[in-house]
Amino acid sequence: MKTVSLILALALGMAGPPWLNAQEKAEEGYQRFDMVRKPSEFTAEGTLRFRTETVGTDQLYTFSPGLRLEYSLATNHTFEASLPYTLSIYESLEARQRLYYALGDLQLSYEYLHQSGHVNWFLGPLASIPLTPNTEYAAREGVLSAGSGRYTAGAKVSVTGIRDPVVWNGGLQYTVGLPKKERFLTAWQPGNMQISAGITDLLNEQFGFSLSLHQGANLPAVTDGIWDKAGSGLTVSTMFQLEAFSLFEHGYLRIVLEAYVYPPQQPITTKFVYGRQFTIRDARK
């Protein structure tokens, strides 16, 4: 909790003056940090997440590399696919298995952009495809699974507003876990919702940072047509994300810290992201 408070105090202290004087800084020639992709632009992004947590009396180290591909067919049509991978190492010498690894769920989405002045609206469907099994038995036995183990479908909407050098953003996402048949039952998840809000600030033409809040809420599962009374009911989570980034001519580098306020005592996750952008139309000339 102290770490989260320190992150918030530092970020807000840095964000205050640029936010209040955004218009003046725009006149200084700051590069505009625009979220909108160009037509025929292809983006390849590699991610590495790392966290460490205590399990029993020993440490569990988890590395999660991932790949994200994005293609803008036109200014207002964007397709995206991402695939995470999880590798966990348990330091206990007495454990039967110390190394765990598995693919996560393949994430697919489409976004339509509507621009209104300096405000950009993004909306579209999203879905995920499980690549590794995740059963109720595995969950009860504490077997590591990197994905949800079920197909999901939903929709998302987000908005960004640009007032150089500051970008504010908000988002809403709602997904449903489709029915999955277990050995003795069939269960589905009626709703997983995520709400986010944040600001991004360019300190100069190349470096910047962002601060965002992510609130999640998951409805109880429905098993054989009945709400899961044995579970914990509605589950919620609150996470702050602090990010520093550097912009290049055709790419970017991001360093991200993710800290949960609730549930308490969750490990802090560090994430490194490198992205490279290519214009396919120019490559064919």
N, C-alpha and C positions, 0 to 999 in steps of 0.2 A: 504494500500500500504506500509506503514511503517512496518507493521507486516511481510509482505512478504519479504521485504528487509532485515529485521533482521534475519529471518529464513535462507535466502540464505547466508548471510554473515557468520553466525555461522556454517552452514553446510559445506560451501566451506573452511572455515578456518580450520575445523577439518579434512576435506578430503584431503587437499593438501599434507601434509607430507606422509601419508600412500600410496597415489597414486604414488608419486614420488619414494618411497622406497619400493615398493611392493615386489620386488624380495628378498631384504634383510630380510624383515619380514617373508617371507615364510620359510626361513631357521631357524627361531626361533621356529618353530613347531606350528604355528597357525593352528587351526582347519580349514579345507577347507569347505567353505560355498557352497555346490554343489546343484544346482537346480534340478538335475536329481533324480527321484524316483526309489526305488528298486522294483524288481518284486514282485507281490502279496502284495504290500503295500497299506494299506487303511488309509486315512487321514480324520478326522472329525474336522471341524473348526467352532467355534462360533464367531460371530462378533457383536459388538454394536457400532453404529455410533450416534453421538449427535451433534446438531447444534441449535443455537438460532438466530432468525432474527426478525426484526421489521416489523409488518404489520399494517399500519395506525399509531396509537399511542401506540399500545400494542405489546407485545412480543409473538412470536410463538415458542414453544419448540418442537423439533422433535427428536424422538428416533427411530432408525432403527436397530433392532436386525436381525440377519441373520444366516443361516446355510449353510455350504458348505461341500460337500462330494466328495472325490476324490479317485479313485481306479486305480492303475497301474497294468494292466493285465500282462505286461512284461516291461522290461527296457524302451522300446521305444513305448509303447502304454498306454495312460492314458485317462480315462473318468472322467468327472466332472459334478456335478449338484449343483446349488446353489439357495436358496430361501430367498429373503428379506421380511421383514415386516416393516411397518411404523406406528408409533403412534405419533400423533401431538396434543399438548395441547395449546389452545389459551387462554391467560390470561384475555381477555376482559370479564367482567361480563355482558355486554349488548349484547353479541353475542348470536344468536339463537342456535348455536352449538359450543361448546368449545372443544370437543373431537373428533378426526378423527383417524380412523385406517383402514388399508387395507393391503392385501397381494400384493407384487410386482410381477414381471414376473418371472416365473421359467426359469432359465438359464441352458442350456445344451451345452456341448462341448466335443470334442475329439481332442487329440493332438498326433501327431507322432513325435518322436525324431530322429534326425540324428546328430550323433556326428562326429566332425572333429577336432581331437587334443583336444585343450582346449576350443574349440568353440562348443556350442550346438545350434542346430536349432530345433524349435518347430513349427509345422504347422498343421492346421486341420480346420474342419468346426465348426460352432457354431450356435445356434438357441435359441429363447425364446418363451415361451408359456404364453399368458396373463391369469391371474387368476381372475382379477377384470375388470369391464368395464371402458372404458375411451372414452367418446364421444366428438364430437365437441361442443355440447350444454354444457356439463359439463365444458369444457375448457373455453368457453365464460363466463359462470356464476361463474368461479373461484372455482368450486367444487374440493376438493382434491382427487387426484388419485395417487396411489403409483406406478402404472405401465404404460406402453405405451398403453395398450389396444389393441394391434395388434400383430400378429405373425411376427417374424423377422427371417431372415436367412442370413448367411454370412460366412466369413472365416477370419482366423488370422494367422499371422506368427510372430515369435519372435526369438531373438537370445541372447545368453548369452556367455560371455567370461570370463574365470577364470584365474586370476593371483594372487595367494594368497598374502595377504588376501583380495584382491579386486575383485569384480564381476561387470562387466559392462553389460548393457542390453539395448535392443531396441525392439520395437514392432510396428506392423501395423495391424489394424483391420478394416474391412469394412463390414457393414451390410445393408440390405435392409428391410424396413418395408413393409410387404406384403399387398395387397389391402384389405381394410376394408370398408364394406358397411354401410353408415350412413342412416339416415331416407330419405334424399333427394339427397345424392351424394355418390360417391365411391372415396376414396382417398388412396394413397400409398406414401411411402417415398423412393425415388430412391437411396439414399445413405447417410449413416452416417459413417464417417471415424474418427478413433482415432490413433494418433501417439504418442509413448512414448519413452523416453530414460532416463537412469539413471545409478548411480553407487551405489554399496553396499560395505561397508567396515567393517571388523571385527576388533574391537579394541583389543580384546583378544579372548580366546577360547570360550567364552560364550556370550559376549555382542558385539553389532555392531549397525550400523545405515545405512540408505540409503537416497539418494536424487534423485528425478525423476521429469521429466517434462512431462506433458500430454497435447497434443494439439488435440482439437476436431473440426470437421467441418461437418455441416449438410446441405445437399442440400434442396432446397424448396420442399414442398410436391406437388404432382401431383393430381389434383382434376378433375375427369371426363375427363382425358386425357389432361388437360391443367395445365401448371405450375401455382402455387398459387401466383398470382400477389398481392393479398391483404395481404399476409404475409410479413415477414421481409426479405425474400430472403435467401441468404446464411447466416447461423449463425455459429459463431466460438466461441471457449472458450479456455483459457489457464490456466492451473492449475499446481502448484508446490506441491509436496508431500514430506514431511520429516518424516522419520520413525526411531524409535529406537526399537531394538528387543533383546530378550534373548533366547538363544538356550538351550534346555534341552536334556536329553538322548533320549527321545521319544516324544518330543513336542517342542513348542515354544510359546512365548508371544510377541505381537507387539503392539506398541502405535504409532498412525499415526496422523499427522496434514495435512489437505488438505486446501490450500489457493489459491483462484482464483486471477489471475492478470487481466483477462478479461473474462466475463463482470466485470466491477469494482463494488466495494461495495457489494460483495457477502459474506455471512457468512462463517467463518472458521469452518470446520468440524473436530471433534475429533473422532478417531476410535480406539477401543480396540479389539484385535484379540487374541484368544487362540486356538491353534491347537494341536491335539494329533494324533500320528501315530501308526498304528498297523500292524504287519506282520501276515497276515492270515495263511500263510503256517506253521509258527512256532506254531500258536495257535492250529492247528489240531494235532500236535504231542503229 
